[in-house]
Amino acid sequence: MFLKASPLLMILILFGVAFILPLIKNEKNIYRVSIVSLTSSLLLSVLNLYYVLTKSSYKFNMGHFNAPYGIEINVGICESFLAFIFNLVTVLVVLYSFKTIKNDIKKHRVMFYYLLINITLASLFGMLFTNDLFNAFVFIEISNLASCGIIVIKDKKENIKATIKYLILSCLGSGLVLMGIAFIYSITGNLNMDYAHLELLKVKDMYSNVILISIGLFTIGFGVKGAMFPLHIWLPDAHSSAPAPSSALLSSLVIKGAVILMIKVFYRVYGFDIINNLDALNMVLILGCAGMIVGSIFAILQKEAKRVIAYSSVAQMGYIFFAIGLGGYKALAMAFYHIMSHALTKSALFLCVGTMIHKKGKKVEDLKGVGIEMPKILGLFTIAAFSMVGIPILPGFISKWNLSILSIESTRYNLIFIILLSSLLNLVYYFPIIINGYFGEENIDNKKWKSKEVKGIEFISPLILIISMIFMGLYSGNIIKLLEIGAKSIMFS
């Protein structure tokens, strides 16, 4: 019973500690309490993953009433894997922030910063595990407000501007999602995903237009929040202007919550038969392809290092939407795999770039010769960039290879060209940073070896993220097999 309740405990611990933090006056104690809560949640996520892998997926009722009247959580293999990765990334980002966050925000706001991080992670867990549409919407709104907070807390002009843009567009996306939920409730009388699905199967012919409209609302609403091209316009400003730890969390975790909910709504609410007979998946596939190419082109044009990585997120989210749009449980498993690998890789990239920017400057030009002064940090950045480009063994390559195979199996051979072109464009904006950082006499003149290198947790956090990323690449076969089992459960349960 305890292990089955672990997802609920993870959420309650994070929310509970979040509201204790403002009462703590000592800065070091704020750090300690924050990391204890996150580590406790991480331990619970490990136990939950172990239970699901050794026993089975399960549902858990929160309260005295069973579904559809009570609130229910649905815990499967994919949800458990994602919860563990999300929690691991958050712990490492928070550890990194202990040394660096003072560079970006005022001392009296530190307690609020960690409060917002706890709330952000708890809301992501809520989106992952909930089996109820309205509760999913509530967690989306909590995540929105917390995300705005970790952007604007820097209190600079560009942060306030980026936060306002993010808030407006997020509210638009949330409104569309809420309208979609209202349509579903109006024809099914249920908010529980499983019961709504059963009712939809009975009335799908009678309310075909309502179903089509609601799918459109969900797709656009989740697309805005998940940075689907061309609905991504809020992302570059928000991610590039925020403090480095905030950027790492926003890009690696927060935008994934909406995508996970899109998958759950598509397959748990509508079901494979309904969604497969409509054009929603084809639309997601087309927009995913566009994001892969256009996001990379915009990244090439950027002058600031963080904006390069921010636009790279648009391209990488394109791969996830590409996988969803392909359809089938194998493609869905690859979407989950890329969500996990991107979480590790992109958080490492933002932490490395954040360190380099603090020591050198925020423009790409300022990073010339950084490989002499900060060889270890640029080395970690290089490995993460290699994964994004698609160098073999690394998880970025695994994703692209498997998506190419699935494209061939579906006889959509033109999609392989999109994947190859996107990989080449990735190379164009990542490799100049690496090459200019390590090589060229004009770049390394007057530079001293390791003169600006960092030690301790500022190096260890991205190092662990990179090691975890490499692990995902080396053991991708076993991980993907498990994710395929989880994807089948989502699609055909």
C-alpha positions as CSV (number, residue, x, y, z in Angstrom):
1,M,0.0,0.0,0.0
2,F,2.8,2.4,0.9
3,L,4.6,1.9,-2.5
4,K,1.3,2.4,-4.4
5,A,0.8,5.7,-2.5
6,S,4.4,6.9,-3.3
7,P,3.3,9.1,-6.3
8,L,0.8,10.9,-4.0
9,L,3.5,11.2,-1.3
10,M,5.9,12.7,-3.7
11,I,3.4,15.5,-4.6
12,L,2.4,16.1,-1.0
13,I,6.0,16.3,0.2
14,L,7.0,18.8,-2.4
15,F,3.9,21.0,-1.9
16,G,4.1,20.8,1.8
17,V,7.8,21.8,2.0
18,A,7.2,24.6,-0.5
19,F,5.1,26.5,1.9
20,I,7.4,25.9,4.8
21,L,10.4,27.5,3.0
22,P,9.3,31.1,3.4
23,L,9.2,30.6,7.2
24,I,12.9,29.7,7.3
25,K,15.2,32.7,7.7
26,N,18.6,31.1,7.5
27,E,19.7,30.8,3.9
28,K,21.7,27.6,4.4
29,N,18.7,25.9,6.1
30,I,16.6,26.9,3.1
31,Y,19.0,25.0,0.9
32,R,19.1,22.0,3.2
33,V,15.3,21.7,3.5
34,S,14.8,22.1,-0.2
35,I,17.3,19.4,-1.1
36,V,16.0,17.0,1.6
37,S,12.5,17.3,0.1
38,L,13.7,16.8,-3.4
39,T,15.9,13.9,-2.4
40,S,13.0,12.3,-0.5
41,S,10.9,12.6,-3.5
42,L,13.7,11.1,-5.7
43,L,13.9,8.1,-3.3
44,L,10.2,7.6,-3.6
45,S,10.4,7.8,-7.4
46,V,13.0,5.1,-7.4
47,L,10.9,2.8,-5.2
48,N,7.8,3.5,-7.4
49,L,9.8,2.6,-10.5
50,Y,11.1,-0.6,-8.9
51,Y,7.5,-1.5,-7.9
52,V,6.1,-1.0,-11.4
53,L,9.0,-2.8,-13.1
54,T,8.8,-5.8,-10.7
55,K,5.1,-5.9,-10.1
56,S,2.8,-4.1,-12.6
57,S,1.2,-0.8,-13.5
58,Y,-1.6,0.2,-11.1
59,K,-4.3,2.8,-10.3
60,F,-4.7,4.4,-6.9
61,N,-7.7,6.2,-5.5
62,M,-7.1,9.3,-3.6
63,G,-9.8,9.4,-1.0
64,H,-12.8,7.4,0.0
65,F,-14.6,7.3,-3.4
66,N,-13.7,5.2,-6.3
67,A,-13.5,6.5,-9.9
68,P,-15.3,8.1,-11.6
69,Y,-16.5,10.0,-8.6
70,G,-13.2,10.1,-6.8
71,I,-9.8,11.3,-8.0
72,E,-7.6,8.6,-9.4
73,I,-4.0,8.3,-10.4
74,N,-2.7,6.0,-13.1
75,V,0.9,4.8,-12.7
76,G,2.6,2.9,-15.5
77,I,6.1,2.2,-16.7
78,C,6.4,5.4,-18.8
79,E,5.1,7.6,-16.0
80,S,7.4,6.0,-13.5
81,F,10.5,6.4,-15.7
82,L,9.7,10.0,-16.4
83,A,9.1,10.8,-12.8
84,F,12.5,9.4,-11.9
85,I,14.3,11.4,-14.6
86,F,12.4,14.6,-13.9
87,N,13.2,14.3,-10.2
88,L,16.9,13.5,-10.8
89,V,17.3,16.5,-13.1
90,T,15.7,18.8,-10.6
91,V,17.9,17.6,-7.7
92,L,21.1,18.1,-9.8
93,V,19.9,21.5,-11.0
94,V,19.1,22.6,-7.5
95,L,22.5,21.5,-6.2
96,Y,24.1,23.5,-9.0
97,S,22.0,26.5,-8.1
98,F,23.3,26.6,-4.5
99,K,26.6,28.1,-5.8
100,T,25.3,30.1,-8.7
101,I,21.8,31.5,-8.1
102,K,23.2,34.4,-6.1
103,N,24.7,35.7,-9.3
104,D,21.2,36.2,-10.7
105,I,18.7,37.0,-8.0
106,K,18.6,39.0,-4.8
107,K,19.3,37.3,-1.5
108,H,15.8,37.9,0.0
109,R,14.2,36.1,-3.0
110,V,16.2,32.8,-2.6
111,M,13.5,31.2,-0.4
112,F,10.8,32.0,-3.0
113,Y,13.0,30.6,-5.8
114,Y,13.2,27.1,-4.1
115,L,9.5,27.3,-3.2
116,L,8.7,27.7,-6.9
117,I,11.0,24.9,-7.9
118,N,9.2,22.5,-5.5
119,I,5.8,23.6,-6.8
120,T,7.0,23.2,-10.4
121,L,8.2,19.6,-9.9
122,A,5.1,18.7,-7.9
123,S,2.8,20.0,-10.7
124,L,4.7,18.0,-13.2
125,F,4.2,14.9,-11.1
126,G,0.5,15.7,-11.0
127,M,0.3,15.9,-14.8
128,L,2.3,12.7,-15.1
129,F,0.1,10.6,-12.8
130,T,-3.4,12.1,-12.9
131,N,-6.2,10.1,-14.6
132,D,-8.6,13.0,-14.3
133,L,-8.9,15.8,-17.0
134,F,-9.9,18.6,-14.6
135,N,-7.1,17.8,-12.2
136,A,-4.7,17.8,-15.2
137,F,-5.9,21.3,-16.0
138,V,-5.3,22.4,-12.4
139,F,-1.8,21.1,-12.4
140,I,-1.2,22.9,-15.7
141,E,-2.2,26.2,-14.2
142,I,0.0,25.6,-11.1
143,S,2.9,24.8,-13.4
144,N,2.3,28.0,-15.4
145,L,2.4,30.3,-12.4
146,A,5.4,28.6,-10.9
147,S,7.3,28.8,-14.3
148,C,6.5,32.5,-14.6
149,G,7.9,32.9,-11.1
150,I,11.2,31.3,-11.8
151,I,11.6,33.4,-14.9
152,V,10.6,36.8,-13.5
153,I,12.5,36.3,-10.2
154,K,15.6,37.7,-11.8
155,D,13.8,41.1,-11.9
156,K,15.4,42.4,-15.1
157,K,13.6,44.2,-17.9
158,E,14.0,41.4,-20.3
159,N,12.7,38.9,-17.7
160,I,9.6,40.8,-17.1
161,K,8.9,41.2,-20.8
162,A,9.5,37.4,-21.4
163,T,7.3,36.5,-18.4
164,I,4.4,38.6,-19.7
165,K,4.6,37.0,-23.1
166,Y,4.8,33.5,-21.6
167,L,1.9,34.2,-19.2
168,I,-0.4,35.5,-22.0
169,L,0.3,32.6,-24.4
170,S,0.1,30.1,-21.6
171,C,-3.3,31.4,-20.5
172,L,-4.4,31.1,-24.2
173,G,-3.2,27.5,-24.3
174,S,-4.8,26.7,-20.9
175,G,-8.1,28.3,-22.1
176,L,-8.1,26.1,-25.2
177,V,-7.4,23.0,-23.1
178,L,-10.2,23.9,-20.7
179,M,-12.6,24.3,-23.7
180,G,-11.6,20.9,-24.9
181,I,-12.3,19.4,-21.5
182,A,-15.7,21.1,-21.5
183,F,-16.6,19.6,-24.8
184,I,-15.5,16.1,-23.6
185,Y,-17.5,16.5,-20.4
186,S,-20.6,17.7,-22.3
187,I,-20.8,14.6,-24.4
188,T,-19.5,12.0,-21.9
189,G,-20.5,13.3,-18.5
190,N,-17.1,12.2,-17.2
191,L,-13.8,13.7,-16.3
192,N,-12.0,10.5,-15.5
193,M,-10.0,9.6,-18.6
194,D,-11.0,5.9,-18.7
195,Y,-14.7,6.5,-18.2
196,A,-14.7,9.4,-20.7
197,H,-13.1,7.0,-23.2
198,L,-15.8,4.4,-22.7
199,E,-18.5,6.9,-23.3
200,L,-16.8,8.4,-26.3
201,L,-16.8,5.0,-28.0
202,K,-20.6,4.9,-27.6
203,V,-21.3,8.4,-28.9
204,K,-18.4,8.9,-31.4
205,D,-20.7,8.7,-34.5
206,M,-23.4,10.9,-33.0
207,Y,-20.9,13.7,-31.9
208,S,-18.2,13.3,-34.6
209,N,-17.9,17.1,-35.1
210,V,-17.7,17.8,-31.4
211,I,-14.9,15.2,-31.1
212,L,-13.0,16.7,-34.0
213,I,-13.3,20.3,-32.6
214,S,-12.2,19.1,-29.1
215,I,-9.2,17.3,-30.6
216,G,-8.2,20.5,-32.4
217,L,-8.5,22.5,-29.1
218,F,-6.4,20.1,-27.2
219,T,-3.7,19.9,-30.0
220,I,-3.4,23.7,-30.2
221,G,-3.6,24.2,-26.4
222,F,-1.0,21.6,-25.6
223,G,1.0,22.7,-28.6
224,V,1.3,26.3,-27.2
225,K,2.5,25.0,-23.9
226,G,4.8,22.4,-25.4
227,A,6.5,24.8,-27.8
228,M,5.2,23.1,-31.0
229,F,6.1,25.1,-34.0
230,P,4.7,27.8,-34.9
231,L,3.3,28.1,-31.4
232,H,6.7,28.4,-29.8
233,I,7.2,32.2,-29.9
234,W,7.3,32.5,-26.1
235,L,10.1,30.0,-25.5
236,P,13.3,31.7,-26.7
237,D,12.8,34.9,-24.6
238,A,11.7,33.0,-21.5
239,H,14.4,30.4,-21.6
240,S,17.3,32.7,-22.6
241,S,16.5,35.5,-20.1
242,A,15.9,33.3,-17.0
243,P,18.7,32.3,-14.6
244,A,20.7,29.3,-15.9
245,P,19.1,26.8,-13.4
246,S,15.6,28.1,-14.4
247,S,16.5,27.7,-18.1
248,A,17.6,24.1,-17.4
249,L,14.3,23.3,-15.7
250,L,12.1,25.1,-18.2
251,S,13.7,23.5,-21.2
252,S,14.3,20.0,-20.0
253,L,11.2,19.5,-17.9
254,V,8.4,22.1,-17.9
255,I,7.6,22.0,-21.6
256,K,7.4,18.2,-21.5
257,G,4.4,18.2,-19.1
258,A,2.0,19.5,-21.8
259,V,3.3,16.9,-24.3
260,I,2.8,14.1,-21.9
261,L,-0.8,15.3,-21.3
262,M,-1.3,15.5,-25.1
263,I,-0.3,11.8,-25.3
264,K,-2.6,10.8,-22.4
265,V,-5.6,12.7,-23.9
266,F,-5.0,11.3,-27.4
267,Y,-4.8,7.7,-26.3
268,R,-6.5,7.4,-22.9
269,V,-9.4,9.7,-23.6
270,Y,-10.0,9.4,-27.4
271,G,-8.3,6.1,-27.9
272,F,-6.3,4.6,-30.7
273,D,-9.3,3.9,-33.0
274,I,-10.7,7.5,-32.8
275,I,-7.4,9.3,-33.0
276,N,-6.1,7.1,-35.8
277,N,-9.1,7.8,-38.1
278,L,-8.7,11.6,-37.8
279,D,-6.0,13.9,-39.2
280,A,-4.7,15.0,-35.7
281,L,-1.6,12.7,-35.8
282,N,-0.7,13.9,-39.4
283,M,-1.0,17.5,-38.3
284,V,1.3,16.8,-35.3
285,L,3.7,15.1,-37.6
286,I,3.9,18.0,-40.1
287,L,4.3,20.6,-37.3
288,G,7.0,18.4,-35.7
289,C,8.9,18.2,-39.0
290,A,8.6,22.0,-39.4
291,G,9.9,22.5,-35.8
292,M,12.9,20.3,-36.4
293,I,14.0,22.4,-39.4
294,V,12.9,25.9,-38.5
295,G,14.0,25.7,-34.9
296,S,17.5,24.7,-36.0
297,I,17.6,27.5,-38.6
298,F,16.6,30.1,-36.0
299,A,19.3,28.7,-33.7
300,I,22.0,29.2,-36.3
301,L,21.0,32.9,-36.6
302,Q,21.4,33.7,-32.9
303,K,24.2,35.8,-31.4
304,E,23.7,34.8,-27.8
305,A,24.7,31.3,-26.5
306,K,21.5,30.8,-24.4
307,R,19.3,31.7,-27.3
308,V,21.0,29.2,-29.5
309,I,20.2,26.5,-27.0
310,A,16.7,27.8,-26.5
311,Y,15.9,27.6,-30.2
312,S,17.5,24.2,-30.2
313,S,14.7,23.2,-27.8
314,V,12.1,24.0,-30.4
315,A,13.9,21.7,-32.8
316,Q,14.2,18.9,-30.2
317,M,10.5,19.2,-29.3
318,G,9.9,18.8,-33.0
319,Y,11.4,15.3,-32.7
320,I,9.0,14.4,-29.9
321,F,6.0,15.7,-31.9
322,F,7.4,13.8,-34.9
323,A,7.4,10.6,-33.0
324,I,3.8,11.2,-31.7
325,G,2.7,12.0,-35.2
326,L,4.1,8.8,-36.6
327,G,1.6,6.8,-34.6
328,G,2.0,3.3,-33.2
329,Y,3.3,2.1,-29.8
330,K,7.0,1.9,-31.0
331,A,6.9,5.6,-32.1
332,L,5.2,6.5,-28.8
333,A,8.0,4.7,-26.9
334,M,10.5,6.8,-28.8
335,A,8.7,9.9,-27.9
336,F,9.1,9.0,-24.2
337,Y,12.7,8.0,-24.8
338,H,13.5,11.4,-26.4
339,I,11.7,13.2,-23.6
340,M,13.9,11.5,-21.1
341,S,17.2,11.8,-23.0
342,H,16.5,15.5,-23.9
343,A,15.7,16.3,-20.2
344,L,19.2,15.1,-19.2
345,T,21.0,16.5,-22.2
346,K,19.4,20.0,-22.4
347,S,19.7,20.6,-18.6
348,A,23.4,19.8,-18.9
349,L,23.8,22.1,-21.8
350,F,22.1,25.0,-20.0
351,L,24.2,24.5,-16.8
352,C,27.5,24.4,-18.8
353,V,26.6,27.4,-20.8
354,G,25.4,29.2,-17.7
355,T,28.8,28.6,-16.1
356,M,30.6,29.8,-19.3
357,I,28.5,32.9,-19.6
358,H,29.2,33.9,-16.0
359,K,32.9,33.6,-16.6
360,K,33.2,34.9,-20.2
361,G,30.1,36.7,-21.5
362,K,26.7,35.8,-23.0
363,K,27.5,36.1,-26.7
364,V,28.7,33.2,-28.8
365,E,31.7,35.4,-29.8
366,D,32.7,35.7,-26.1
367,L,33.1,32.0,-25.8
368,K,36.1,31.8,-28.2
369,G,39.0,30.2,-26.4
370,V,36.8,29.0,-23.5
371,G,38.2,25.5,-24.0
372,I,41.6,26.7,-22.8
373,E,40.3,28.4,-19.7
374,M,37.4,26.0,-18.9
375,P,38.3,22.7,-20.6
376,K,36.2,20.4,-18.4
377,I,33.0,22.4,-18.7
378,L,33.4,22.8,-22.5
379,G,34.2,19.0,-22.6
380,L,30.8,18.3,-20.9
381,F,29.1,20.7,-23.3
382,T,30.7,19.0,-26.2
383,I,29.5,15.5,-25.2
384,A,25.9,16.9,-24.8
385,A,26.1,18.7,-28.1
386,F,27.3,15.4,-29.8
387,S,24.2,13.8,-28.6
388,M,22.0,16.6,-30.0
389,V,23.8,16.3,-33.4
390,G,23.4,12.5,-33.4
391,I,26.8,11.0,-32.8
392,P,26.5,7.1,-32.4
393,I,26.0,5.5,-28.9
394,L,24.6,8.7,-27.5
395,P,20.8,8.9,-26.9
396,G,20.3,11.6,-29.6
397,F,21.6,9.2,-32.2
398,I,19.4,6.4,-30.8
399,S,16.3,8.6,-31.2
400,K,17.1,9.6,-34.7
401,W,18.1,6.1,-35.8
402,N,14.9,4.5,-34.4
403,L,12.7,7.3,-35.9
404,S,14.3,6.7,-39.2
405,I,13.6,3.0,-39.0
406,L,10.0,3.6,-38.1
407,S,9.7,6.1,-41.0
408,I,10.9,3.3,-43.3
409,E,8.5,0.8,-41.8
410,S,5.6,3.2,-42.4
411,T,6.8,3.7,-46.0
412,R,7.2,7.5,-45.4
413,Y,10.7,7.7,-46.8
414,N,10.7,11.4,-47.2
415,L,10.8,11.8,-43.4
416,I,14.3,10.4,-43.4
417,F,15.4,13.4,-45.3
418,I,13.9,15.7,-42.7
419,I,15.8,13.8,-39.9
420,L,19.1,14.0,-41.8
421,L,18.6,17.7,-42.6
422,S,17.8,18.6,-39.0
423,S,20.9,16.7,-37.8
424,L,23.1,18.7,-40.3
425,L,21.6,21.9,-39.0
426,N,22.3,20.9,-35.4
427,L,25.9,20.4,-36.5
428,V,26.0,24.0,-37.9
429,Y,25.1,25.8,-34.7
430,Y,26.8,23.5,-32.1
431,F,30.2,22.8,-33.7
432,P,31.3,26.4,-34.2
433,I,31.0,26.9,-30.4
434,I,33.1,23.8,-29.8
435,I,35.7,24.4,-32.5
436,N,36.2,28.1,-31.6
437,G,36.4,27.1,-28.0
438,Y,39.3,24.6,-28.5
439,F,41.1,25.6,-31.6
440,G,42.5,28.6,-33.6
441,E,45.5,30.6,-32.6
442,E,43.4,33.8,-32.7
443,N,41.0,32.3,-30.1
444,I,43.6,30.9,-27.7
445,D,46.2,33.7,-27.6
446,N,46.7,35.2,-24.1
447,K,44.5,32.5,-22.6
448,K,45.7,30.6,-19.5
449,W,45.1,26.9,-19.1
450,K,42.2,26.2,-16.6
451,S,42.4,29.9,-15.5
452,K,38.5,30.0,-15.1
453,E,37.7,26.4,-14.5
454,V,35.1,25.6,-11.9
455,K,35.2,22.9,-9.2
456,G,32.8,21.3,-6.8
457,I,29.1,21.0,-7.5
458,E,29.2,23.4,-10.4
459,F,31.1,20.8,-12.3
460,I,29.7,17.6,-10.6
461,S,26.0,18.4,-11.4
462,P,26.4,18.6,-15.2
463,L,28.9,15.7,-15.0
464,I,26.3,13.4,-13.4
465,L,23.7,14.5,-16.0
466,I,26.2,13.6,-18.8
467,I,27.0,10.3,-17.3
468,S,23.2,9.6,-17.0
469,M,22.8,10.6,-20.6
470,I,25.5,8.2,-21.8
471,F,24.0,5.5,-19.7
472,M,20.7,6.0,-21.5
473,G,22.5,5.6,-24.8
474,L,24.5,2.5,-23.8
475,Y,21.4,0.7,-22.4
476,S,18.9,2.1,-24.8
477,G,17.8,-1.3,-26.0
478,N,16.5,-2.4,-22.6
479,I,15.0,1.0,-21.8
480,I,13.2,1.2,-25.1
481,K,11.8,-2.3,-24.7
482,L,10.3,-1.3,-21.3
483,L,9.0,1.9,-22.7
484,E,7.3,0.0,-25.5
485,I,5.5,-2.1,-22.9
486,G,4.4,1.1,-21.2
487,A,3.4,2.7,-24.5
488,K,1.2,-0.3,-25.4
489,S,-0.5,0.0,-22.0
490,I,-1.3,3.7,-22.7
491,M,-2.5,3.1,-26.2
492,F,-4.6,0.0,-25.7
493,S,-5.6,-0.1,-22.0
